[in-house]
């Protein structure tokens, strides 16, 4: 026994030995101590035992803290009030932990109507007892976004493009942080243009890439370009994909998703108000994207992946394709077909959520 350890034990060996007898009268650790030739050795073993227990508790605490949503802003906690302006919420005007503390799943999508429809769909799937009429838009005081809460599920619209979803994500992540939410999974469900796959296919993103096919998001901050990783949770993507195997109505695959800043020229379309390239160059670009593993194109995934990753949120992107961009630029399928396509990611994510909640044997 080292001198420092002996000194630590000597001063408390009587108390430790007595406590050990009281709290572990028939335990393995006491029996081991009981065979020692002196109370000093028994007390030393007791110290070692409680040190190990303390380290285990520290590890549990680390895992517990990691389960919470984080913000990467040292100024937030010093603010007297945080106004989530675009969500019509705030830390002084609303009890955010009471309103949102039980949220475990956040589903975001571009269209307000689509996210309301998803909320109503989840209400049926989860078989909640309250009336559908009780499902109100929490952000009704603003016309920027809509938000609905259905049990542990939050359904929110984010508009179109990186700037719109970025603003929503800043305030959503702060909302989850202020509400002290833990173990939250966030999923973007939406529409996209497919590359080399049939319209109506659902793509689960394994890697969000930019227009140069790189897994990164470049954010201009002040007068600097900051590059952030767009890595998504691969285990989550696989879990969602496994859920899709039980749905035979439509094809589902895992692939790269390209995020652009524009719907027209930025995605190689020939049908915008401006077009500065030839048909051949546009098609060549899309073919190179396909060869790089990209299976669909949209306008939000890179910033979504980057922000969620930095704030400790497990994130996934699940989008249906409305057309095959190797064949055409314009979305010309009948309205009822497009409506059915848009329900496909909702159906898949509903199944995933029910499976996580242990409700996978329920049917709507």
ZAMARGU-4260 file (C-alpha; in steps of 0.2 Angstrom, whole numbers, plus 5000, padded with zeros to 4 digits):
<rodrens>
0) 5000/5000/5000 | 5007/5017/4995 | 5010/5030/5009 | 4996/5042/5002 | 4984/5028/5002
5) 4988/5022/5019 | 4986/5039/5026 | 4969/5041/5018 | 4963/5024/5025 | 4971/5026/5043
10) 4960/5041/5047 | 4944/5033/5043 | 4946/5014/5044 | 4935/5012/5059 | 4920/5021/5052
15) 4922/5013/5035 | 4923/4996/5042 | 4908/4999/5052 | 4898/5006/5037 | 4904/4992/5027
20) 4896/4979/5039 | 4880/4989/5039 | 4877/4992/5021 | 4884/4976/5014 | 4881/4963/5027
25) 4879/4949/5015 | 4887/4956/4999 | 4902/4950/4990 | 4913/4965/4994 | 4910/4963/5013
30) 4914/4944/5012 | 4930/4948/5003 | 4934/4961/5016 | 4929/4950/5031 | 4943/4938/5026
35) 4956/4951/5028 | 4968/4950/5043 | 4965/4968/5048 | 4952/4982/5048 | 4965/4993/5039
40) 4966/4981/5024 | 4947/4979/5024 | 4944/4998/5025 | 4957/5000/5011 | 4947/4988/5000
45) 4931/4998/5005 | 4939/5014/4999 | 4944/5006/4982 | 4926/4999/4981 | 4918/5016/4983
50) 4931/5024/4971 | 4926/5012/4958 | 4907/5015/4961 | 4911/5034/4960 | 4919/5032/4943
55) 4904/5022/4937 | 4893/5036/4943 | 4903/5049/4934 | 4902/5039/4918 | 4883/5037/4920
60) 4883/5056/4923 | 4893/5059/4907 | 4881/5048/4897 | 4866/5057/4905 | 4873/5074/4900
65) 4877/5069/4883 | 4859/5064/4880 | 4854/5082/4882 | 4853/5094/4867 | 4868/5106/4867
70) 4870/5123/4861 | 4887/5130/4855 | 4885/5148/4861 | 4893/5154/4877 | 4882/5169/4878
75) 4865/5161/4879 | 4865/5156/4897 | 4869/5174/4902 | 4854/5181/4893 | 4839/5187/4904
80) 4827/5181/4891 | 4828/5171/4875 | 4815/5176/4862 | 4812/5163/4849 | 4805/5176/4837
85) 4801/5166/4822 | 4792/5152/4832 | 4782/5165/4843 | 4789/5157/4859 | 4801/5163/4873
90) 4809/5158/4889 | 4799/5171/4899 | 4782/5170/4890 | 4781/5151/4890 | 4785/5137/4901
95) 4796/5127/4888 | 4801/5112/4899 | 4782/5109/4903 | 4777/5112/4885 | 4791/5102/4877
100) 4801/5092/4890 | 4794/5075/4884 | 4798/5077/4866 | 4809/5063/4859 | 4806/5064/4840
105) 4806/5080/4829 | 4800/5079/4811 | 4803/5094/4800 | 4798/5097/4782 | 4796/5111/4770
110) 4777/5113/4768 | 4766/5119/4782 | 4751/5109/4775 | 4762/5093/4774 | 4768/5095/4792
115) 4750/5098/4798 | 4745/5082/4789 | 4759/5072/4796 | 4754/5078/4814 | 4736/5072/4811
120) 4743/5056/4804 | 4754/5053/4819 | 4739/5057/4830 | 4730/5042/4823 | 4745/5031/4822
125) 4749/5034/4841 | 4731/5031/4845 | 4730/5046/4857 | 4715/5049/4866 | 4713/5068/4864
130) 4703/5075/4849 | 4711/5080/4833 | 4703/5097/4836 | 4715/5099/4850 | 4730/5099/4839
135) 4734/5117/4837 | 4748/5126/4828 | 4759/5132/4842 | 4767/5145/4831 | 4750/5152/4826
140) 4756/5170/4831 | 4769/5170/4817 | 4767/5166/4798 | 4784/5160/4796 | 4783/5142/4802
145) 4770/5130/4809 | 4772/5118/4824 | 4762/5104/4831 | 4765/5093/4846 | 4758/5075/4846
150) 4763/5066/4862 | 4782/5064/4861 | 4782/5070/4842 | 4785/5087/4836 | 4780/5091/4818
155) 4787/5108/4811 | 4788/5116/4794 | 4805/5124/4789 | 4801/5132/4772 | 4812/5131/4757
160) 4831/5132/4756 | 4846/5133/4767 | 4842/5151/4774 | 4824/5146/4779 | 4828/5130/4788
165) 4844/5137/4796 | 4833/5150/4805 | 4821/5137/4810 | 4834/5126/4817 | 4843/5139/4827
170) 4827/5142/4836 | 4821/5124/4837 | 4838/5118/4844 | 4837/5132/4857 | 4819/5127/4861
175) 4824/5109/4864 | 4839/5115/4875 | 4828/5127/4886 | 4815/5113/4887 | 4829/5101/4894
180) 4824/5088/4881 | 4835/5072/4881 | 4838/5058/4868 | 4830/5067/4854 | 4830/5061/4836
185) 4827/5073/4822 | 4822/5068/4805 | 4819/5079/4789 | 4805/5072/4779 | 4802/5080/4762
190) 4803/5079/4743 | 4817/5079/4731 | 4823/5076/4713 | 4829/5058/4710 | 4845/5054/4700
195) 4844/5038/4691 | 4830/5030/4701 | 4811/5029/4699 | 4800/5043/4704 | 4791/5038/4721
200) 4807/5030/4728 | 4812/5035/4745 | 4830/5040/4749 | 4837/5038/4766 | 4853/5049/4766
205) 4869/5042/4772 | 4879/5057/4767 | 4874/5075/4763 | 4885/5083/4750 | 4887/5100/4742
210) 4886/5105/4724 | 4905/5099/4722 | 4900/5082/4729 | 4909/5085/4745 | 4902/5081/4763
215) 4903/5098/4770 | 4893/5114/4773 | 4901/5131/4770 | 4894/5145/4781 | 4899/5163/4779
220) 4902/5170/4796 | 4907/5188/4797 | 4919/5189/4783 | 4925/5171/4785 | 4920/5155/4777
225) 4918/5141/4790 | 4917/5123/4784 | 4907/5111/4794 | 4905/5092/4793 | 4888/5085/4787
230) 4890/5068/4794 | 4874/5060/4798 | 4870/5045/4811 | 4873/5030/4800 | 4865/5018/4813
235) 4850/5029/4813 | 4849/5028/4794 | 4851/5009/4795 | 4837/5007/4808 | 4825/5017/4797
240) 4830/5007/4782 | 4826/4991/4791 | 4809/4998/4795 | 4806/5000/4776 | 4809/4982/4773
245) 4792/4979/4781 | 4784/4991/4768 | 4782/4984/4751 | 4772/4998/4743 | 4787/5008/4737
250) 4806/5006/4735 | 4817/5013/4748 | 4836/5015/4747 | 4851/5022/4756 | 4862/5035/4746
255) 4870/5052/4745 | 4860/5067/4745 | 4866/5083/4736 | 4860/5100/4743 | 4860/5115/4732
260) 4857/5133/4735 | 4845/5134/4720 | 4831/5124/4712 | 4835/5129/4694 | 4852/5132/4688
265) 4860/5126/4704 | 4852/5109/4700 | 4856/5109/4682 | 4839/5113/4676 | 4836/5120/4659
270) 4818/5127/4662 | 4822/5142/4674 | 4822/5160/4669 | 4840/5159/4667 | 4851/5146/4660
275) 4870/5148/4657 | 4875/5130/4651 | 4871/5118/4638 | 4859/5103/4639 | 4875/5092/4637
280) 4884/5100/4651 | 4869/5099/4663 | 4866/5080/4659 | 4885/5077/4661 | 4884/5085/4678
285) 4870/5074/4684 | 4878/5059/4677 | 4894/5063/4687 | 4883/5065/4703 | 4876/5048/4700
290) 4893/5040/4698 | 4898/5049/4715 | 4884/5039/4724 | 4871/5054/4724 | 4853/5048/4722
295) 4843/5063/4725 | 4844/5082/4726 | 4836/5095/4738 | 4840/5111/4746 | 4842/5109/4765
300) 4851/5093/4770 | 4869/5100/4772 | 4865/5114/4785 | 4852/5102/4793 | 4866/5088/4795
305) 4879/5101/4801 | 4869/5110/4814 | 4861/5094/4821 | 4879/5086/4823 | 4886/5101/4832
310) 4872/5101/4845 | 4872/5082/4849 | 4856/5078/4839 | 4855/5061/4830 | 4848/5066/4813
315) 4842/5058/4797 | 4835/5064/4781 | 4822/5054/4772 | 4815/5061/4756 | 4804/5054/4742
320) 4809/5058/4724 | 4796/5066/4712 | 4805/5063/4696 | 4821/5056/4688 | 4832/5071/4684
325) 4841/5060/4671 | 4825/5060/4661 | 4817/5077/4664 | 4817/5094/4673 | 4799/5097/4676
330) 4788/5089/4689 | 4773/5084/4678 | 4765/5069/4687 | 4746/5070/4691 | 4742/5079/4708
335) 4735/5063/4716 | 4751/5054/4712 | 4762/5067/4720 | 4751/5068/4735 | 4753/5049/4737
340) 4772/5051/4735 | 4773/5064/4748 | 4765/5052/4761 | 4778/5039/4759 | 4792/5046/4770
345) 4778/5050/4783 | 4772/5032/4783 | 4790/5026/4785 | 4795/5037/4799 | 4778/5034/4807
350) 4783/5015/4807 | 4800/5020/4814 | 4793/5030/4828 | 4780/5017/4833 | 4794/5004/4833
355) 4805/5015/4845 | 4790/5017/4856 | 4786/4998/4856 | 4770/5001/4847 | 4775/4992/4831
360) 4761/4979/4832 | 4748/4993/4831 | 4740/4997/4814 | 4730/5013/4810
</rodrens>
